[in-house]
Amino acid sequence: MSKREDVAAQQQQQEEEIRRTPIPRGKQVLGICEQRVGGSRMKVRCMDGKNRICRIPGRLKRKLWVRDGDILLIEPWELGGDEKGDVIFKYRPIQIELLRRKGLLKDVMKEEF
């Protein structure tokens, strides 16, 4: 591949990621991973002002690698929803920029920096 083709492929991949950026729907909330606890669990500070212990469901365990400071899409549990939840998606830097432009990350970013 030439350099020009490589750059074009990279831009196309970025556009696809932006198009496929999931936005919180229904009870879903955005959150930031504060601390890994172990056993695919982590402490997450959510946009609704609550801190939850969230887990990575079995279908995503091997695919989703989460570190402290990552922006996540969380679905609170029906029972104990204020304390626990599941991680549905991890946002990439390009997608985080899109969320910031849409105004969905104002609260998280103020506390972050």
Backbone as XML, in Angstrom:
<?xml version="1.0"?>
<chain id="A" units="angstrom">
  <residue number="1" name="MET">
    <atom name="N" x="0.825" y="-1.192" z="0.000"/>
    <atom name="CA" x="0.000" y="0.000" z="0.000"/>
    <atom name="C" x="0.867" y="1.252" z="0.000"/>
  </residue>
  <residue number="2" name="SER">
    <atom name="N" x="0.443" y="2.214" z="-0.769"/>
    <atom name="CA" x="1.173" y="3.479" z="-0.756"/>
    <atom name="C" x="0.719" y="4.298" z="0.454"/>
  </residue>
  <residue number="3" name="LYS">
    <atom name="N" x="1.431" y="5.353" z="0.710"/>
    <atom name="CA" x="1.129" y="6.196" z="1.867"/>
    <atom name="C" x="-0.244" y="6.849" z="1.711"/>
  </residue>
  <residue number="4" name="ARG">
    <atom name="N" x="-0.556" y="7.256" z="0.487"/>
    <atom name="CA" x="-1.836" y="7.921" z="0.214"/>
    <atom name="C" x="-3.001" y="6.955" z="0.466"/>
  </residue>
  <residue number="5" name="GLU">
    <atom name="N" x="-2.871" y="5.701" z="0.023"/>
    <atom name="CA" x="-3.920" y="4.709" z="0.242"/>
    <atom name="C" x="-4.074" y="4.408" z="1.722"/>
  </residue>
  <residue number="6" name="ASP">
    <atom name="N" x="-2.955" y="4.390" z="2.429"/>
    <atom name="CA" x="-2.966" y="4.129" z="3.867"/>
    <atom name="C" x="-3.735" y="5.215" z="4.610"/>
  </residue>
  <residue number="7" name="VAL">
    <atom name="N" x="-3.498" y="6.473" z="4.257"/>
    <atom name="CA" x="-4.183" y="7.604" z="4.892"/>
    <atom name="C" x="-5.673" y="7.554" z="4.573"/>
  </residue>
  <residue number="8" name="ALA">
    <atom name="N" x="-6.024" y="7.235" z="3.323"/>
    <atom name="CA" x="-7.432" y="7.152" z="2.927"/>
    <atom name="C" x="-8.146" y="6.044" z="3.698"/>
  </residue>
  <residue number="9" name="ALA">
    <atom name="N" x="-7.486" y="4.914" z="3.887"/>
    <atom name="CA" x="-8.081" y="3.802" z="4.638"/>
    <atom name="C" x="-8.289" y="4.186" z="6.093"/>
  </residue>
  <residue number="10" name="GLN">
    <atom name="N" x="-7.342" y="4.926" z="6.645"/>
    <atom name="CA" x="-7.442" y="5.362" z="8.037"/>
    <atom name="C" x="-8.614" y="6.328" z="8.216"/>
  </residue>
  <residue number="11" name="GLN">
    <atom name="N" x="-8.794" y="7.263" z="7.274"/>
    <atom name="CA" x="-9.902" y="8.215" z="7.361"/>
    <atom name="C" x="-11.239" y="7.495" z="7.256"/>
  </residue>
  <residue number="12" name="GLN">
    <atom name="N" x="-11.318" y="6.497" z="6.384"/>
    <atom name="CA" x="-12.552" y="5.743" z="6.233"/>
    <atom name="C" x="-12.897" y="5.002" z="7.523"/>
  </residue>
  <residue number="13" name="GLN">
    <atom name="N" x="-11.879" y="4.446" z="8.182"/>
    <atom name="CA" x="-12.101" y="3.739" z="9.441"/>
    <atom name="C" x="-12.596" y="4.704" z="10.515"/>
  </residue>
  <residue number="14" name="GLN">
    <atom name="N" x="-12.038" y="5.912" z="10.572"/>
    <atom name="CA" x="-12.471" y="6.902" z="11.556"/>
    <atom name="C" x="-13.916" y="7.307" z="11.313"/>
  </residue>
  <residue number="15" name="GLU">
    <atom name="N" x="-14.316" y="7.484" z="10.053"/>
    <atom name="CA" x="-15.691" y="7.849" z="9.742"/>
    <atom name="C" x="-16.660" y="6.745" z="10.149"/>
  </residue>
  <residue number="16" name="GLU">
    <atom name="N" x="-16.263" y="5.487" z="9.943"/>
    <atom name="CA" x="-17.113" y="4.373" z="10.361"/>
    <atom name="C" x="-17.286" y="4.358" z="11.865"/>
  </residue>
  <residue number="17" name="GLU">
    <atom name="N" x="-16.209" y="4.616" z="12.616"/>
    <atom name="CA" x="-16.299" y="4.622" z="14.076"/>
    <atom name="C" x="-17.218" y="5.730" z="14.550"/>
  </residue>
  <residue number="18" name="ILE">
    <atom name="N" x="-17.171" y="6.885" z="13.888"/>
    <atom name="CA" x="-18.040" y="7.989" z="14.283"/>
    <atom name="C" x="-19.494" y="7.627" z="14.000"/>
  </residue>
  <residue number="19" name="ARG">
    <atom name="N" x="-19.760" y="7.012" z="12.861"/>
    <atom name="CA" x="-21.124" y="6.626" z="12.522"/>
    <atom name="C" x="-21.674" y="5.590" z="13.479"/>
  </residue>
  <residue number="20" name="ARG">
    <atom name="N" x="-20.841" y="4.723" z="13.986"/>
    <atom name="CA" x="-21.289" y="3.626" z="14.841"/>
    <atom name="C" x="-21.181" y="3.945" z="16.320"/>
  </residue>
  <residue number="21" name="THR">
    <atom name="N" x="-21.073" y="5.186" z="16.677"/>
    <atom name="CA" x="-20.944" y="5.569" z="18.078"/>
    <atom name="C" x="-22.290" y="5.426" z="18.778"/>
  </residue>
  <residue number="22" name="PRO">
    <atom name="N" x="-22.411" y="4.480" z="19.718"/>
    <atom name="CA" x="-23.686" y="4.339" z="20.428"/>
    <atom name="C" x="-23.897" y="5.482" z="21.419"/>
  </residue>
  <residue number="23" name="ILE">
    <atom name="N" x="-25.110" y="5.970" z="21.458"/>
    <atom name="CA" x="-25.481" y="7.060" z="22.360"/>
    <atom name="C" x="-26.407" y="6.461" z="23.418"/>
  </residue>
  <residue number="24" name="PRO">
    <atom name="N" x="-26.312" y="6.921" z="24.681"/>
    <atom name="CA" x="-27.151" y="6.346" z="25.739"/>
    <atom name="C" x="-28.638" y="6.451" z="25.402"/>
  </residue>
  <residue number="25" name="ARG">
    <atom name="N" x="-29.334" y="5.338" z="25.564"/>
    <atom name="CA" x="-30.773" y="5.290" z="25.314"/>
    <atom name="C" x="-31.461" y="4.644" z="26.501"/>
  </residue>
  <residue number="26" name="GLY">
    <atom name="N" x="-32.650" y="5.098" z="26.794"/>
    <atom name="CA" x="-33.408" y="4.513" z="27.893"/>
    <atom name="C" x="-32.714" y="4.752" z="29.226"/>
  </residue>
  <residue number="27" name="LYS">
    <atom name="N" x="-32.411" y="3.678" z="29.934"/>
    <atom name="CA" x="-31.785" y="3.783" z="31.258"/>
    <atom name="C" x="-30.268" y="3.834" z="31.188"/>
  </residue>
  <residue number="28" name="GLN">
    <atom name="N" x="-29.685" y="3.705" z="30.014"/>
    <atom name="CA" x="-28.232" y="3.685" z="29.875"/>
    <atom name="C" x="-27.636" y="5.051" z="30.238"/>
  </residue>
  <residue number="29" name="VAL">
    <atom name="N" x="-26.437" y="5.025" z="30.823"/>
    <atom name="CA" x="-25.731" y="6.260" z="31.193"/>
    <atom name="C" x="-24.260" y="6.138" z="30.801"/>
  </residue>
  <residue number="30" name="LEU">
    <atom name="N" x="-23.628" y="7.284" z="30.651"/>
    <atom name="CA" x="-22.192" y="7.316" z="30.421"/>
    <atom name="C" x="-21.494" y="7.322" z="31.766"/>
  </residue>
  <residue number="31" name="GLY">
    <atom name="N" x="-20.296" y="6.760" z="31.801"/>
    <atom name="CA" x="-19.529" y="6.741" z="33.038"/>
    <atom name="C" x="-18.049" y="6.683" z="32.751"/>
  </residue>
  <residue number="32" name="ILE">
    <atom name="N" x="-17.259" y="6.939" z="33.785"/>
    <atom name="CA" x="-15.809" y="6.883" z="33.660"/>
    <atom name="C" x="-15.277" y="5.876" z="34.674"/>
  </residue>
  <residue number="33" name="CYS">
    <atom name="N" x="-14.416" y="4.990" z="34.214"/>
    <atom name="CA" x="-13.857" y="3.958" z="35.082"/>
    <atom name="C" x="-12.879" y="4.607" z="36.050"/>
  </residue>
  <residue number="34" name="GLU">
    <atom name="N" x="-13.147" y="4.474" z="37.336"/>
    <atom name="CA" x="-12.261" y="5.056" z="38.349"/>
    <atom name="C" x="-11.233" y="4.061" z="38.851"/>
  </residue>
  <residue number="35" name="GLN">
    <atom name="N" x="-11.645" y="2.798" z="39.005"/>
    <atom name="CA" x="-10.735" y="1.814" z="39.590"/>
    <atom name="C" x="-11.155" y="0.411" z="39.192"/>
  </residue>
  <residue number="36" name="ARG">
    <atom name="N" x="-10.177" y="-0.393" z="38.782"/>
    <atom name="CA" x="-10.428" y="-1.816" z="38.526"/>
    <atom name="C" x="-10.417" y="-2.534" z="39.869"/>
  </residue>
  <residue number="37" name="VAL">
    <atom name="N" x="-11.405" y="-3.374" z="40.099"/>
    <atom name="CA" x="-11.510" y="-4.073" z="41.370"/>
    <atom name="C" x="-11.050" y="-5.519" z="41.242"/>
  </residue>
  <residue number="38" name="GLY">
    <atom name="N" x="-11.153" y="-6.092" z="40.048"/>
    <atom name="CA" x="-10.769" y="-7.483" z="39.833"/>
    <atom name="C" x="-11.974" y="-8.325" z="39.498"/>
  </residue>
  <residue number="39" name="GLY">
    <atom name="N" x="-11.751" y="-9.449" z="38.853"/>
    <atom name="CA" x="-12.851" y="-10.325" z="38.495"/>
    <atom name="C" x="-13.800" y="-9.683" z="37.502"/>
  </residue>
  <residue number="40" name="SER">
    <atom name="N" x="-13.277" y="-8.941" z="36.543"/>
    <atom name="CA" x="-14.024" y="-8.199" z="35.513"/>
    <atom name="C" x="-14.997" y="-7.188" z="36.118"/>
  </residue>
  <residue number="41" name="ARG">
    <atom name="N" x="-14.666" y="-6.656" z="37.276"/>
    <atom name="CA" x="-15.480" y="-5.626" z="37.924"/>
    <atom name="C" x="-14.663" y="-4.351" z="38.092"/>
  </residue>
  <residue number="42" name="MET">
    <atom name="N" x="-15.377" y="-3.232" z="38.189"/>
    <atom name="CA" x="-14.714" y="-1.938" z="38.333"/>
    <atom name="C" x="-15.658" y="-0.939" z="38.990"/>
  </residue>
  <residue number="43" name="LYS">
    <atom name="N" x="-15.060" y="0.083" z="39.597"/>
    <atom name="CA" x="-15.841" y="1.184" z="40.149"/>
    <atom name="C" x="-15.972" y="2.229" z="39.053"/>
  </residue>
  <residue number="44" name="VAL">
    <atom name="N" x="-17.215" y="2.638" z="38.786"/>
    <atom name="CA" x="-17.493" y="3.581" z="37.709"/>
    <atom name="C" x="-18.272" y="4.765" z="38.265"/>
  </residue>
  <residue number="45" name="ARG">
    <atom name="N" x="-17.823" y="5.980" z="37.937"/>
    <atom name="CA" x="-18.546" y="7.202" z="38.297"/>
    <atom name="C" x="-19.435" y="7.551" z="37.113"/>
  </residue>
  <residue number="46" name="CYS">
    <atom name="N" x="-20.751" y="7.500" z="37.306"/>
    <atom name="CA" x="-21.702" y="7.687" z="36.211"/>
    <atom name="C" x="-22.152" y="9.139" z="36.114"/>
  </residue>
  <residue number="47" name="MET">
    <atom name="N" x="-22.692" y="9.497" z="34.951"/>
    <atom name="CA" x="-23.129" y="10.866" z="34.681"/>
    <atom name="C" x="-24.342" y="11.258" z="35.520"/>
  </residue>
  <residue number="48" name="ASP">
    <atom name="N" x="-25.099" y="10.277" z="36.022"/>
    <atom name="CA" x="-26.258" y="10.607" z="36.847"/>
    <atom name="C" x="-25.874" y="10.884" z="38.298"/>
  </residue>
  <residue number="49" name="GLY">
    <atom name="N" x="-24.559" y="10.972" z="38.559"/>
    <atom name="CA" x="-24.071" y="11.329" z="39.886"/>
    <atom name="C" x="-23.894" y="10.160" z="40.833"/>
  </residue>
  <residue number="50" name="LYS">
    <atom name="N" x="-24.074" y="8.954" z="40.367"/>
    <atom name="CA" x="-23.951" y="7.781" z="41.231"/>
    <atom name="C" x="-22.678" y="7.022" z="40.914"/>
  </residue>
  <residue number="51" name="ASN">
    <atom name="N" x="-22.101" y="6.403" z="41.937"/>
    <atom name="CA" x="-20.956" y="5.508" z="41.746"/>
    <atom name="C" x="-21.474" y="4.087" z="41.787"/>
  </residue>
  <residue number="52" name="ARG">
    <atom name="N" x="-21.102" y="3.309" z="40.766"/>
    <atom name="CA" x="-21.589" y="1.940" z="40.661"/>
    <atom name="C" x="-20.425" y="0.968" z="40.554"/>
  </residue>
  <residue number="53" name="ILE">
    <atom name="N" x="-20.649" y="-0.251" z="41.021"/>
    <atom name="CA" x="-19.748" y="-1.360" z="40.754"/>
    <atom name="C" x="-20.287" y="-2.014" z="39.488"/>
  </residue>
  <residue number="54" name="CYS">
    <atom name="N" x="-19.522" y="-1.951" z="38.418"/>
    <atom name="CA" x="-19.975" y="-2.487" z="37.138"/>
    <atom name="C" x="-19.136" y="-3.689" z="36.747"/>
  </residue>
  <residue number="55" name="ARG">
    <atom name="N" x="-19.746" y="-4.580" z="35.997"/>
    <atom name="CA" x="-19.033" y="-5.765" z="35.541"/>
    <atom name="C" x="-19.076" y="-5.816" z="34.022"/>
  </residue>
  <residue number="56" name="ILE">
    <atom name="N" x="-18.117" y="-6.542" z="33.458"/>
    <atom name="CA" x="-18.100" y="-6.792" z="32.025"/>
    <atom name="C" x="-18.813" y="-8.123" z="31.818"/>
  </residue>
  <residue number="57" name="PRO">
    <atom name="N" x="-19.921" y="-8.138" z="31.060"/>
    <atom name="CA" x="-20.648" y="-9.393" z="30.855"/>
    <atom name="C" x="-19.788" y="-10.435" z="30.145"/>
  </residue>
  <residue number="58" name="GLY">
    <atom name="N" x="-20.135" y="-11.701" z="30.306"/>
    <atom name="CA" x="-19.357" y="-12.810" z="29.759"/>
    <atom name="C" x="-19.106" y="-12.719" z="28.262"/>
  </residue>
  <residue number="59" name="ARG">
    <atom name="N" x="-20.092" y="-12.228" z="27.490"/>
    <atom name="CA" x="-19.927" y="-12.169" z="26.035"/>
    <atom name="C" x="-18.873" y="-11.153" z="25.616"/>
  </residue>
  <residue number="60" name="LEU">
    <atom name="N" x="-18.523" y="-10.216" z="26.507"/>
    <atom name="CA" x="-17.535" y="-9.175" z="26.175"/>
    <atom name="C" x="-16.213" y="-9.340" z="26.910"/>
  </residue>
  <residue number="61" name="LYS">
    <atom name="N" x="-16.113" y="-10.307" z="27.816"/>
    <atom name="CA" x="-14.928" y="-10.421" z="28.677"/>
    <atom name="C" x="-13.614" y="-10.440" z="27.923"/>
  </residue>
  <residue number="62" name="ARG">
    <atom name="N" x="-13.527" y="-11.192" z="26.869"/>
    <atom name="CA" x="-12.259" y="-11.324" z="26.141"/>
    <atom name="C" x="-12.065" y="-10.236" z="25.096"/>
  </residue>
  <residue number="63" name="LYS">
    <atom name="N" x="-13.134" y="-9.553" z="24.716"/>
    <atom name="CA" x="-13.068" y="-8.528" z="23.675"/>
    <atom name="C" x="-12.842" y="-7.129" z="24.220"/>
  </residue>
  <residue number="64" name="LEU">
    <atom name="N" x="-13.285" y="-6.881" z="25.429"/>
    <atom name="CA" x="-13.293" y="-5.530" z="25.982"/>
    <atom name="C" x="-12.239" y="-5.389" z="27.071"/>
  </residue>
  <residue number="65" name="TRP">
    <atom name="N" x="-11.230" y="-4.561" z="26.831"/>
    <atom name="CA" x="-10.183" y="-4.307" z="27.807"/>
    <atom name="C" x="-10.347" y="-2.892" z="28.324"/>
  </residue>
  <residue number="66" name="VAL">
    <atom name="N" x="-10.591" y="-2.758" z="29.613"/>
    <atom name="CA" x="-10.894" y="-1.459" z="30.214"/>
    <atom name="C" x="-9.780" y="-1.067" z="31.176"/>
  </residue>
  <residue number="67" name="ARG">
    <atom name="N" x="-9.399" y="0.200" z="31.129"/>
    <atom name="CA" x="-8.404" y="0.752" z="32.054"/>
    <atom name="C" x="-9.020" y="1.915" z="32.813"/>
  </residue>
  <residue number="68" name="ASP">
    <atom name="N" x="-8.343" y="2.355" z="33.856"/>
    <atom name="CA" x="-8.811" y="3.521" z="34.611"/>
    <atom name="C" x="-8.844" y="4.729" z="33.686"/>
  </residue>
  <residue number="69" name="GLY">
    <atom name="N" x="-9.918" y="5.515" z="33.781"/>
    <atom name="CA" x="-10.043" y="6.720" z="32.972"/>
    <atom name="C" x="-10.784" y="6.519" z="31.660"/>
  </residue>
  <residue number="70" name="ASP">
    <atom name="N" x="-11.149" y="5.290" z="31.317"/>
    <atom name="CA" x="-11.878" y="5.046" z="30.069"/>
    <atom name="C" x="-13.330" y="5.492" z="30.214"/>
  </residue>
  <residue number="71" name="ILE">
    <atom name="N" x="-13.896" y="6.012" z="29.117"/>
    <atom name="CA" x="-15.298" y="6.403" z="29.074"/>
    <atom name="C" x="-16.105" y="5.186" z="28.620"/>
  </residue>
  <residue number="72" name="LEU">
    <atom name="N" x="-17.159" y="4.861" z="29.375"/>
    <atom name="CA" x="-17.930" y="3.637" z="29.141"/>
    <atom name="C" x="-19.416" y="3.938" z="29.032"/>
  </residue>
  <residue number="73" name="LEU">
    <atom name="N" x="-20.128" y="3.058" z="28.354"/>
    <atom name="CA" x="-21.582" y="3.088" z="28.324"/>
    <atom name="C" x="-22.063" y="2.019" z="29.304"/>
  </residue>
  <residue number="74" name="ILE">
    <atom name="N" x="-22.842" y="2.437" z="30.284"/>
    <atom name="CA" x="-23.268" y="1.570" z="31.387"/>
    <atom name="C" x="-24.778" y="1.378" z="31.338"/>
  </residue>
  <residue number="75" name="GLU">
    <atom name="N" x="-25.208" y="0.149" z="31.607"/>
    <atom name="CA" x="-26.635" y="-0.119" z="31.774"/>
    <atom name="C" x="-26.863" y="-0.565" z="33.217"/>
  </residue>
  <residue number="76" name="PRO">
    <atom name="N" x="-27.512" y="0.284" z="34.031"/>
    <atom name="CA" x="-27.768" y="-0.095" z="35.431"/>
    <atom name="C" x="-28.671" y="-1.320" z="35.510"/>
  </residue>
  <residue number="77" name="TRP">
    <atom name="N" x="-28.468" y="-2.116" z="36.551"/>
    <atom name="CA" x="-29.292" y="-3.296" z="36.761"/>
    <atom name="C" x="-30.699" y="-2.866" z="37.157"/>
  </residue>
  <residue number="78" name="GLU">
    <atom name="N" x="-31.685" y="-3.723" z="36.837"/>
    <atom name="CA" x="-33.065" y="-3.423" z="37.229"/>
    <atom name="C" x="-33.214" y="-3.490" z="38.746"/>
  </residue>
  <residue number="79" name="LEU">
    <atom name="N" x="-32.593" y="-4.509" z="39.358"/>
    <atom name="CA" x="-32.596" y="-4.614" z="40.815"/>
    <atom name="C" x="-31.250" y="-4.105" z="41.324"/>
  </residue>
  <residue number="80" name="GLY">
    <atom name="N" x="-31.254" y="-3.146" z="42.187"/>
    <atom name="CA" x="-30.003" y="-2.587" z="42.685"/>
    <atom name="C" x="-29.328" y="-1.688" z="41.656"/>
  </residue>
  <residue number="81" name="GLY">
    <atom name="N" x="-30.111" y="-1.000" z="40.837"/>
    <atom name="CA" x="-29.583" y="-0.169" z="39.756"/>
    <atom name="C" x="-28.756" y="1.014" z="40.212"/>
  </residue>
  <residue number="82" name="ASP">
    <atom name="N" x="-28.955" y="1.440" z="41.474"/>
    <atom name="CA" x="-28.169" y="2.564" z="41.976"/>
    <atom name="C" x="-26.774" y="2.125" z="42.395"/>
  </residue>
  <residue number="83" name="GLU">
    <atom name="N" x="-26.566" y="0.826" z="42.566"/>
    <atom name="CA" x="-25.283" y="0.339" z="43.061"/>
    <atom name="C" x="-24.513" y="-0.493" z="42.043"/>
  </residue>
  <residue number="84" name="LYS">
    <atom name="N" x="-25.211" y="-1.118" z="41.102"/>
    <atom name="CA" x="-24.553" y="-2.048" z="40.180"/>
    <atom name="C" x="-25.010" y="-1.827" z="38.745"/>
  </residue>
  <residue number="85" name="GLY">
    <atom name="N" x="-24.156" y="-2.298" z="37.802"/>
    <atom name="CA" x="-24.514" y="-2.169" z="36.395"/>
    <atom name="C" x="-23.597" y="-3.009" z="35.523"/>
  </residue>
  <residue number="86" name="ASP">
    <atom name="N" x="-23.903" y="-3.042" z="34.225"/>
    <atom name="CA" x="-23.114" y="-3.770" z="33.244"/>
    <atom name="C" x="-22.462" y="-2.786" z="32.275"/>
  </residue>
  <residue number="87" name="VAL">
    <atom name="N" x="-21.245" y="-3.097" z="31.852"/>
    <atom name="CA" x="-20.559" y="-2.309" z="30.836"/>
    <atom name="C" x="-21.024" y="-2.824" z="29.482"/>
  </residue>
  <residue number="88" name="ILE">
    <atom name="N" x="-21.526" y="-1.921" z="28.651"/>
    <atom name="CA" x="-22.022" y="-2.302" z="27.335"/>
    <atom name="C" x="-21.007" y="-1.981" z="26.249"/>
  </residue>
  <residue number="89" name="PHE">
    <atom name="N" x="-20.308" y="-0.852" z="26.403"/>
    <atom name="CA" x="-19.436" y="-0.372" z="25.330"/>
    <atom name="C" x="-18.336" y="0.501" z="25.907"/>
  </residue>
  <residue number="90" name="LYS">
    <atom name="N" x="-17.163" y="0.446" z="25.287"/>
    <atom name="CA" x="-16.043" y="1.317" z="25.642"/>
    <atom name="C" x="-15.794" y="2.249" z="24.461"/>
  </residue>
  <residue number="91" name="TYR">
    <atom name="N" x="-15.765" y="3.547" z="24.733"/>
    <atom name="CA" x="-15.579" y="4.533" z="23.672"/>
    <atom name="C" x="-14.109" y="4.729" z="23.349"/>
  </residue>
  <residue number="92" name="ARG">
    <atom name="N" x="-13.817" y="4.935" z="22.075"/>
    <atom name="CA" x="-12.466" y="5.241" z="21.604"/>
    <atom name="C" x="-12.292" y="6.754" z="21.560"/>
  </residue>
  <residue number="93" name="PRO">
    <atom name="N" x="-11.042" y="7.234" z="21.457"/>
    <atom name="CA" x="-10.809" y="8.692" z="21.480"/>
    <atom name="C" x="-11.605" y="9.478" z="20.438"/>
  </residue>
  <residue number="94" name="ILE">
    <atom name="N" x="-11.752" y="8.954" z="19.234"/>
    <atom name="CA" x="-12.515" y="9.656" z="18.193"/>
    <atom name="C" x="-13.980" y="9.769" z="18.605"/>
  </residue>
  <residue number="95" name="GLN">
    <atom name="N" x="-14.514" y="8.692" z="19.177"/>
    <atom name="CA" x="-15.905" y="8.677" z="19.604"/>
    <atom name="C" x="-16.123" y="9.593" z="20.801"/>
  </residue>
  <residue number="96" name="ILE">
    <atom name="N" x="-15.126" y="9.684" z="21.688"/>
    <atom name="CA" x="-15.216" y="10.575" z="22.844"/>
    <atom name="C" x="-15.296" y="12.018" z="22.376"/>
  </residue>
  <residue number="97" name="GLU">
    <atom name="N" x="-14.514" y="12.353" z="21.365"/>
    <atom name="CA" x="-14.552" y="13.713" z="20.806"/>
    <atom name="C" x="-15.935" y="14.013" z="20.239"/>
  </residue>
  <residue number="98" name="LEU">
    <atom name="N" x="-16.550" y="13.048" z="19.572"/>
    <atom name="CA" x="-17.896" y="13.223" z="19.029"/>
    <atom name="C" x="-18.911" y="13.450" z="20.156"/>
  </residue>
  <residue number="99" name="LEU">
    <atom name="N" x="-18.815" y="12.673" z="21.216"/>
    <atom name="CA" x="-19.721" y="12.842" z="22.363"/>
    <atom name="C" x="-19.536" y="14.211" z="23.005"/>
  </residue>
  <residue number="100" name="ARG">
    <atom name="N" x="-18.281" y="14.664" z="23.076"/>
    <atom name="CA" x="-17.993" y="15.971" z="23.658"/>
    <atom name="C" x="-18.627" y="17.081" z="22.810"/>
  </residue>
  <residue number="101" name="ARG">
    <atom name="N" x="-18.539" y="16.942" z="21.467"/>
    <atom name="CA" x="-19.129" y="17.944" z="20.567"/>
    <atom name="C" x="-20.648" y="17.963" z="20.686"/>
  </residue>
  <residue number="102" name="LYS">
    <atom name="N" x="-21.255" y="16.806" z="20.959"/>
    <atom name="CA" x="-22.707" y="16.738" z="21.113"/>
    <atom name="C" x="-23.155" y="17.234" z="22.482"/>
  </residue>
  <residue number="103" name="GLY">
    <atom name="N" x="-22.206" y="17.449" z="23.396"/>
    <atom name="CA" x="-22.528" y="17.972" z="24.719"/>
    <atom name="C" x="-22.898" y="16.915" z="25.738"/>
  </residue>
  <residue number="104" name="LEU">
    <atom name="N" x="-22.590" y="15.660" z="25.467"/>
    <atom name="CA" x="-22.946" y="14.581" z="26.396"/>
    <atom name="C" x="-21.892" y="14.358" z="27.477"/>
  </residue>
  <residue number="105" name="LEU">
    <atom name="N" x="-20.699" y="14.921" z="27.320"/>
    <atom name="CA" x="-19.613" y="14.658" z="28.272"/>
    <atom name="C" x="-19.182" y="15.886" z="29.071"/>
  </residue>
  <residue number="106" name="LYS">
    <atom name="N" x="-19.999" y="16.888" z="29.142"/>
    <atom name="CA" x="-19.601" y="18.122" z="29.822"/>
    <atom name="C" x="-19.231" y="17.884" z="31.282"/>
  </residue>
  <residue number="107" name="ASP">
    <atom name="N" x="-20.094" y="17.179" z="32.014"/>
    <atom name="CA" x="-19.864" y="16.963" z="33.450"/>
    <atom name="C" x="-18.609" y="16.140" z="33.710"/>
  </residue>
  <residue number="108" name="VAL">
    <atom name="N" x="-18.409" y="15.087" z="32.939"/>
    <atom name="CA" x="-17.250" y="14.205" z="33.145"/>
    <atom name="C" x="-15.961" y="14.943" z="32.853"/>
  </residue>
  <residue number="109" name="MET">
    <atom name="N" x="-15.919" y="15.701" z="31.778"/>
    <atom name="CA" x="-14.701" y="16.378" z="31.372"/>
    <atom name="C" x="-14.322" y="17.506" z="32.334"/>
  </residue>
  <residue number="110" name="LYS">
    <atom name="N" x="-15.314" y="18.170" z="32.941"/>
    <atom name="CA" x="-15.004" y="19.230" z="33.915"/>
    <atom name="C" x="-14.270" y="18.645" z="35.115"/>
  </residue>
  <residue number="111" name="GLU">
    <atom name="N" x="-14.751" y="17.513" z="35.599"/>
    <atom name="CA" x="-14.141" y="16.875" z="36.770"/>
    <atom name="C" x="-12.786" y="16.282" z="36.429"/>
  </residue>
  <residue number="112" name="GLU">
    <atom name="N" x="-12.630" y="15.871" z="35.167"/>
    <atom name="CA" x="-11.404" y="15.189" z="34.733"/>
    <atom name="C" x="-10.209" y="16.144" z="34.702"/>
  </residue>
  <residue number="113" name="PHE">
    <atom name="N" x="-10.412" y="17.346" z="34.140"/>
    <atom name="CA" x="-9.282" y="18.252" z="33.939"/>
    <atom name="C" x="-9.326" y="19.429" z="34.862"/>
  </residue>
</chain>
